[in-house]
Amino acid sequence: MKAALIFSLILCVPFLIFSQEDESVKPNFIALYTLGESWDMEKQPSEQLYFEEHSGFLSKLRKEKHIVLGARYSDTGMLILKADNLEAAQTILYQDIALQKKLFNVTVYPFNAFYKGCIE
């Protein structure tokens, strides 16, 4: 009887360990960027005030592994980033002087992928 109980526990332990969610995995958020009121339509992106700083800021976020994916479609920029929660994602992004100076607007939403894949 004792051996059967020990055997049952040994079988169940891996399921208990691997069935728990990994709390160290941060959720994803999607940030959608549009042109802000400070954007000068007469200038190229590289000529815009704060654009160089914006690029440097995004580079820093990539190195810190906050940014999972970045893309552009139509007139909208898009980032998928990792953060502890929605407020933390917004706080991270609003450190960008280009947002503070209204070169861009950003809206942030929780992002839950229903089909996981890869982009190469």
Residue, then its C-alpha position, 0 to 999 in steps of 0.5 A: m500500500k505504501a509503495a503504491l502511494i509513493f508510486s502515485l506521488i512520483l507520477c503526479v509531481p511532474f504534472l503538478i510542476f508543469s501545469q502551473e503557469d510560469e509567472s516569470v513570463k511577461p504578457n504582451f502588449i501592442a502599441l499602435y503609433t500614429l503621427g502626432e500634432s508636431w509632425d511636419m508634413e513638409k519634412q522627411p521622417s529623418e528631418q523631424l524633430y525628436f525622430e533620431e531620439h525616437s529611433g535611439f529609444l526603440s533601439k534601447l528597448r530592443k536591446e533590453k528585450h522589451i520589443v518582441l516585434g516592430a512593423r509598419y503598415s499604412d500610416t501606422g507603426m506597431l510594436i509588440l512589447k513585453a511588460d508586467n501590465l498595461e500601465a507598465a507598458q504605457t510607462i515604458l513607452y512614454q519615456d520616449i521624448a517623441l511621444q512627450k513632444k507629440l511627434f507621435n501618438v500611441t495607443v496600447y492594448p493587451f495582445n493575446a496571440f491565439y495562434k503562435g508562429c514565427i516571422e523570419 
